[in-house]
Amino acid sequence: MNKLKISAVLMASIAMTGCSGFFVGKSNAPVPAPIDASVNASMVRTVWSASGLGNSQETSLRFTLADGQGVIYVANANGSVSAIDSSSGQKRWSTKVDALYTGAATNGNLVFVGTQSGKLVALSAQDGKKVWSADLYGAASTSPVVADNRVIIRTIGGSVESFDAQTGDQSWAYMVQVPEIALRGGAAPVVVGKHLLVPTDLGLIGYLNVDTGAVVWGQKVGESRGGTAMARIVDIDAEPVIDQNIAYIPVARSGVSAVALNNGRKLWATKAAGAYAGLAVDASRLYVAYDDGNVGALSKRTGLEEWKSEALYARHLTNPVLINDRIVVGDNEGYVHVLDKHTGQRLGSTKVAKSGFMPDVLPLNNDVIFQDHSGNVYRITI
């Protein structure tokens, strides 16, 4: 078993469900910014919606949607896994596995999910029938990722494990230290050619050879903000974005860092609000949905803030998506908002769903796929 140089002995962890921005139910959270009645309410159009796909109402975890080239694979907390035609929204099949903390991945032939009971399950992409399952070192904490003929997944106990995608045989595994307290779930590893960028709950990232698990380098990007348990959280819960050999890493409580992939050198780091939902990137800027509900634009070169919008404060946003010159985000009341990417001005807010959206969304051919907490999926366009 390989061990990261940035690892230490495995520690017992207390997993906290979700993040302050995505707890479900009443709280003492700040009052969300109101919807401005003068803002365009018809800018967003629903192409189709699909219902009855399972229920994640009582969870605030990340359920990644998987793009199967014409089919979207949807997983929910109750263990339902469904295949949806991406053009029409029609359900092709639905099946049930054990309860889930995370979403799905696909290589085109198989659909992969990791269960709360510590299994990696491969389903046929054609009909949803189980092809194989493999034991994990604990409950899956992230959605699986596919790298050529391998499928890779993280667990709550700190393991990162690689399996043969066709047979389920384990290729390699290693243990990463976990903190005493962390947000349950996390960011899945990111495949970068023949390498794997692995985020951790300690605010560390590791860069590995995807075939062997050998470590190339490690870097610390998350910084503790104080002495309380919550202030010490440095989880990386949203997927890093890779652009031109630089990894941009959102940290749940302490902002965004840029790291060079060739040597692991940290190029810059912000000290703004945390970034739980995620990032979007274009040629010159990063667009960040902060955990306080504000949206900001950062220079890719320096990390300096170019603008910040407070129009969606405390609305608990999804991962932002760029469509041409527009930023599209959803919120925890079922609204989809459109902002100008150059200025941050809110251009439109449309009520799409009755319940709030999960943090992860799927860009698809200049449209966006959203999943709400009640088991509904929406394809929207602007």
C-alpha positions in Angstrom: 0.0 0.0 0.0 1.4 3.4 -1.0 1.3 6.3 1.4 1.4 10.0 0.6 4.4 11.9 1.9 1.8 14.4 3.1 0.1 11.7 5.1 0.4 10.5 8.6 -1.3 7.9 10.8 -5.0 7.6 10.3 -6.9 9.5 12.9 -10.5 9.1 14.1 -12.7 11.8 12.6 -15.9 13.4 13.5 -17.7 14.0 10.2 -19.9 17.0 10.0 -22.7 17.0 7.5 -22.3 19.6 4.8 -21.3 23.2 5.1 -22.8 26.3 6.6 -24.1 27.2 3.2 -26.0 23.9 2.7 -27.4 22.8 6.0 -31.0 21.8 5.5 -33.6 23.2 7.9 -34.0 26.2 10.3 -30.9 27.9 11.7 -29.6 31.2 12.9 -28.1 31.8 9.4 -28.1 35.4 7.9 -31.2 36.5 6.1 -30.9 35.8 2.4 -30.8 38.8 0.0 -34.3 39.4 -1.4 -35.2 38.8 -5.0 -35.4 42.1 -6.8 -38.8 42.4 -8.5 -37.3 44.6 -11.2 -34.9 41.9 -12.4 -35.8 39.9 -15.5 -37.7 36.8 -14.3 -37.9 35.1 -17.7 -34.3 35.0 -18.8 -34.0 31.4 -17.8 -36.0 28.7 -19.6 -36.6 25.1 -18.5 -36.0 22.8 -21.5 -37.2 19.7 -19.5 -37.6 18.4 -16.0 -37.5 14.9 -14.7 -39.0 13.8 -11.4 -39.2 10.8 -9.1 -35.4 10.1 -9.1 -35.0 9.6 -5.4 -34.9 12.0 -2.4 -31.9 13.8 -0.9 -34.1 16.2 1.1 -32.3 15.7 4.4 -28.8 15.8 3.1 -26.4 18.6 2.2 -23.8 16.4 0.5 -22.5 16.5 -3.0 -24.2 14.3 -5.6 -22.3 14.8 -8.9 -24.2 14.3 -12.1 -22.4 12.1 -14.7 -22.5 12.9 -18.4 -22.7 9.7 -20.5 -22.8 11.4 -23.9 -26.6 11.6 -24.5 -27.4 10.2 -21.0 -27.2 11.8 -17.6 -26.7 9.5 -14.6 -28.3 10.7 -11.4 -27.7 9.3 -7.9 -29.5 10.2 -4.7 -29.0 9.7 -0.9 -31.6 6.9 -0.7 -29.5 4.8 -3.1 -31.5 5.3 -6.3 -29.4 5.6 -9.5 -31.2 6.6 -12.7 -30.3 7.2 -16.4 -32.0 10.2 -18.0 -32.0 11.0 -21.7 -30.2 14.4 -21.9 -32.3 15.6 -24.9 -35.8 14.8 -23.7 -35.5 14.2 -19.9 -37.1 10.8 -20.3 -36.0 8.1 -17.8 -34.3 5.1 -19.4 -33.8 3.1 -16.3 -33.7 3.3 -12.5 -32.2 0.9 -10.0 -31.4 0.9 -6.3 -28.2 0.3 -4.4 -27.3 0.9 -0.7 -27.7 4.4 0.6 -25.2 7.0 -0.8 -23.3 10.0 0.3 -22.1 10.9 -3.2 -22.9 10.9 -6.9 -22.1 8.9 -10.0 -19.3 8.6 -12.6 -19.3 6.8 -15.9 -16.9 5.5 -18.6 -19.6 5.0 -21.1 -20.1 1.3 -20.5 -20.4 1.3 -16.8 -21.8 3.6 -14.1 -20.0 3.8 -10.8 -21.2 4.8 -7.3 -19.8 4.4 -3.8 -22.1 3.5 -0.9 -22.3 4.4 2.7 -21.8 0.7 3.5 -18.3 0.8 2.0 -18.9 -0.6 -1.5 -17.8 0.6 -4.9 -20.6 -0.6 -7.3 -20.4 -0.9 -11.1 -23.7 -0.9 -13.0 -24.4 -1.5 -16.7 -24.9 1.8 -18.4 -27.4 0.1 -20.7 -29.9 -1.2 -18.1 -28.6 -0.5 -14.6 -27.9 -4.1 -13.7 -25.0 -4.7 -11.2 -21.8 -5.9 -12.9 -19.5 -6.0 -9.9 -18.9 -4.5 -6.5 -15.7 -4.1 -4.5 -15.0 -3.5 -0.8 -13.7 0.0 0.3 -11.9 1.0 3.4 -15.0 2.7 4.7 -17.9 4.7 3.3 -17.4 6.6 0.1 -16.9 10.3 0.7 -16.6 11.5 -2.9 -18.1 10.6 -6.2 -15.8 8.1 -8.2 -13.7 9.4 -11.0 -12.6 7.5 -14.2 -9.0 7.5 -15.5 -8.6 5.4 -18.6 -9.2 1.8 -17.4 -9.3 2.8 -13.7 -12.0 4.1 -11.3 -10.8 6.0 -8.2 -12.6 7.0 -5.1 -12.0 8.6 -1.6 -13.5 7.3 1.6 -14.5 9.0 4.9 -11.7 7.0 6.7 -9.0 8.7 4.6 -8.3 6.1 1.9 -7.9 6.8 -1.8 -8.4 3.7 -3.8 -7.9 2.7 -7.5 -9.7 -0.2 -9.1 -9.7 -1.9 -12.5 -12.9 -0.4 -14.1 -13.8 -3.7 -15.9 -13.2 -6.2 -13.1 -13.3 -4.3 -9.8 -9.8 -5.6 -8.8 -8.0 -3.1 -6.6 -4.9 -1.6 -8.3 -3.5 0.5 -5.4 -4.6 2.3 -2.3 -3.1 4.6 0.4 -4.3 6.3 3.6 -4.4 10.0 4.1 -4.6 11.5 7.6 -8.0 12.9 8.4 -8.7 15.7 10.9 -10.5 15.4 14.2 -13.4 17.4 12.8 -14.3 17.9 9.1 -17.2 18.5 6.8 -18.6 15.1 5.6 -17.9 14.5 2.0 -15.3 16.3 -0.1 -13.8 17.0 -3.5 -13.2 14.0 -5.7 -9.7 13.5 -7.2 -9.1 15.3 -10.6 -7.5 13.4 -13.5 -4.8 15.4 -15.2 -3.4 13.2 -18.0 -1.4 10.5 -16.4 -1.6 12.2 -13.0 -4.2 12.5 -10.3 -4.7 15.7 -8.2 -6.0 14.5 -4.8 -7.7 17.0 -2.4 -7.9 16.2 1.3 -9.7 17.3 4.4 -6.5 18.7 5.9 -6.3 21.4 3.3 -3.5 19.5 1.5 -3.3 18.4 -2.1 -1.2 15.5 -3.5 -0.2 15.0 -7.1 0.1 11.3 -7.9 1.0 9.0 -10.8 -2.4 7.6 -11.7 -1.2 4.2 -12.7 0.9 3.4 -9.6 -0.2 5.9 -6.9 3.4 7.1 -6.6 3.6 10.7 -5.1 5.1 13.4 -7.3 4.5 16.3 -4.8 2.3 17.6 -2.0 1.2 21.1 -1.1 -0.7 22.8 1.7 -3.4 25.2 0.5 -5.9 25.4 3.4 -5.2 27.7 6.3 -6.9 27.5 9.8 -8.7 30.7 10.8 -8.7 30.5 14.6 -9.0 28.4 17.7 -12.6 27.1 17.4 -13.4 23.8 15.9 -15.3 25.4 12.9 -12.5 27.9 12.4 -9.9 25.1 12.1 -11.8 23.4 9.2 -9.6 23.5 6.1 -11.5 21.0 3.9 -11.3 21.1 0.1 -14.9 20.2 -0.8 -15.3 21.6 -4.3 -13.5 20.2 -7.3 -10.3 22.0 -8.2 -10.2 23.6 -11.7 -7.3 22.8 -14.0 -6.3 25.4 -16.6 -3.0 25.8 -18.5 -1.0 23.5 -16.1 -2.3 25.4 -13.0 -4.7 24.0 -10.4 -7.1 26.5 -8.9 -8.2 25.1 -5.6 -11.3 26.3 -3.6 -11.0 25.7 0.2 -14.2 25.5 2.2 -13.3 28.1 4.8 -10.2 30.0 3.6 -10.5 31.1 -0.1 -8.8 30.0 -3.3 -5.2 29.0 -4.1 -3.3 28.6 -7.3 -0.7 25.8 -7.6 1.7 25.0 -10.5 1.2 21.4 -11.5 4.8 20.9 -12.7 6.4 21.4 -9.3 3.6 22.0 -6.7 4.6 25.6 -6.1 1.9 27.8 -4.6 1.5 30.8 -6.9 -1.0 32.8 -4.8 -3.7 32.4 -2.2 -6.7 34.6 -1.3 -7.9 35.3 2.2 -11.5 36.0 1.3 -14.5 34.0 2.4 -14.4 30.2 1.9 -15.4 28.6 -1.4 -17.6 25.5 -0.8 -19.7 25.4 -4.0 -16.9 25.8 -6.6 -15.3 27.7 -9.4 -15.6 28.6 -13.0 -12.8 29.8 -15.3 -12.3 31.6 -18.5 -9.2 33.1 -20.3 -8.4 35.7 -17.6 -10.6 35.2 -14.6 -11.9 32.8 -11.9 -15.5 33.1 -10.9 -16.1 32.0 -7.3 -19.4 31.2 -5.4 -18.3 32.0 -1.8 -19.8 30.2 1.2 -21.5 33.5 2.3 -23.5 33.6 -1.0 -21.5 36.4 -2.6 -20.0 35.9 -6.1 -16.6 37.2 -7.0 -14.2 37.5 -10.0 -10.5 36.9 -9.4 -7.5 37.5 -11.7 -6.1 34.1 -12.7 -2.6 35.6 -12.7 -2.6 37.3 -9.3 -5.7 36.2 -7.4 -6.7 39.8 -6.8 -10.4 40.5 -6.7 -11.8 42.3 -9.8 -15.4 42.6 -8.7 -17.7 41.1 -6.1 -21.5 40.9 -6.1 -23.5 40.8 -2.9 -26.8 40.5 -4.7 -27.2 36.8 -3.8 -25.9 37.0 -0.2 -26.8 34.0 2.0 -28.6 32.3 -0.8 -26.4 29.2 -0.6 -25.3 29.0 -4.2 -24.5 26.1 -6.5 -21.3 25.8 -8.4 -21.1 28.6 -11.0 -21.2 27.9 -14.7 -20.2 30.1 -17.6 -22.5 30.4 -20.6 -20.9 32.8 -23.1 -20.7 36.1 -21.1 -23.0 35.0 -18.4 -22.6 33.4 -15.0 -25.3 30.9 -14.1 -25.9 29.8 -10.5 -28.8 28.2 -8.5 -29.7 28.7 -4.9 -31.4 26.9 -1.9 -34.8 28.3 -2.8 -34.9 26.9 -6.3 -34.0 30.1 -8.2 -31.6 30.2 -11.1 -29.7 33.5 -11.3 -27.8 35.0 -14.3 -25.0 37.5 -13.7 -22.8 39.5 -16.2 -19.4 38.0 -16.0 -17.7 41.3 -16.6 -19.3 43.3 -13.9 -21.2 40.9 -11.6 -24.5 42.7 -12.2 -27.5 40.4 -11.7 -29.4 40.2 -15.0 -32.1 37.7 -14.2 -33.6 35.5 -11.5 -36.1 32.8 -12.3 -37.9 30.4 -10.0 -37.3 26.9 -11.4 -37.7 24.4 -8.6 -39.9 24.2 -5.4 -36.9 23.0 -3.3 -33.3 24.1 -3.2 -30.6 22.9 -5.5 -27.7 20.7 -4.6 -24.3 22.4 -5.0 -23.0 20.4 -8.0 -24.4 21.2 -11.5 -23.5 19.8 -14.9 -22.7 22.1 -17.9 -24.1 20.6 -21.1 -23.8 22.1 -24.6 -24.4 25.7 -23.4 -27.2 24.5 -21.1 -26.9 23.6 -17.4 -28.3 20.5 -15.5 -29.5 21.2 -12.0 -30.6 18.7 -9.3 -32.8 19.7 -6.4 -33.2 18.1 -3.0 -36.6 16.5 -3.8 -35.3 14.2 -6.6 -36.0 16.4 -9.6 -33.5 17.2 -12.4 -33.8 20.2 -14.7 -32.2 21.2 -18.0 -32.2 25.0 -18.3 -31.0 27.4 -21.0 -30.7 31.1 -21.2 
